[in-house]
Amino acid sequence: MRPVIDLEKEYAIMLDGGGARGAYQIGAWKALKEAGVKINAVAGTSVGALNGAFICMDDVEKAEKVWSEIAFSKVMDVDDT
């Protein structure tokens, strides 16, 4: 299958907020990276801003680790049960 995106160009990505949607965003970014899509600008709101920071750092592994280990108690002073 031929890519529809021009891999010679650079693109911007916009990420919205919405809690667990952030895990999906990391998967989509990983797929874009593996396809060779170059991202040179990121904008994000809420969890999208957090993921945008990972994209700026170009650190898929760290982003995946954060999303695989995330729990309410890691972000707020609550009991996960």
C-alpha positions in Angstrom: 0.0 0.0 0.0 1.3 3.4 -0.9 1.2 6.2 1.8 -1.3 9.0 1.1 0.8 11.5 3.1 3.8 13.1 1.4 6.7 11.9 3.6 9.0 14.6 2.2 6.9 17.3 4.0 6.7 18.2 7.7 3.4 18.3 9.6 1.8 19.8 12.6 -0.3 17.7 15.0 -3.2 18.9 17.2 -4.1 16.8 20.3 -7.3 17.4 22.3 -8.0 16.6 25.9 -10.1 13.8 27.3 -8.4 11.5 29.8 -7.8 8.1 28.4 -8.0 9.5 24.9 -4.3 10.3 25.5 -3.3 6.6 25.3 -4.9 6.5 21.8 -2.9 9.7 20.8 0.4 8.0 21.7 -0.6 5.0 19.6 -1.4 7.2 16.7 1.8 9.1 17.1 3.8 5.9 17.2 2.1 4.8 13.9 2.9 8.1 12.3 6.6 7.8 13.4 6.8 4.2 12.1 5.3 5.4 8.8 8.0 8.1 8.5 5.8 11.1 9.0 7.8 14.1 10.2 6.1 16.2 12.9 7.6 19.7 13.5 4.9 21.4 15.5 2.5 20.3 18.3 -0.5 21.9 19.9 -2.5 20.3 22.7 -5.1 20.8 25.4 -5.1 19.0 28.7 -3.9 15.4 28.2 -3.0 16.4 24.6 -0.6 19.0 26.0 1.1 16.2 28.1 1.4 14.0 25.0 2.6 17.0 23.0 5.5 17.3 25.4 6.4 13.6 24.8 6.2 14.3 21.0 8.5 17.3 21.4 10.9 15.1 23.4 10.6 12.4 20.7 10.3 9.8 23.4 7.8 7.1 22.5 9.1 4.6 25.1 8.6 7.1 28.0 5.1 8.0 26.8 4.1 4.3 26.5 5.5 3.7 30.0 3.6 6.6 31.5 0.3 5.4 29.8 0.8 1.8 30.8 1.5 2.6 34.4 -0.9 5.6 35.0 -3.3 5.5 37.9 -5.5 8.1 39.6 -3.3 8.0 42.7 -0.3 9.0 40.6 -2.0 12.3 39.6 -4.3 13.0 42.5 -4.4 12.4 46.2 -6.9 9.6 46.1 -7.1 5.8 46.8 -7.3 3.9 43.5 -9.8 1.4 45.0 
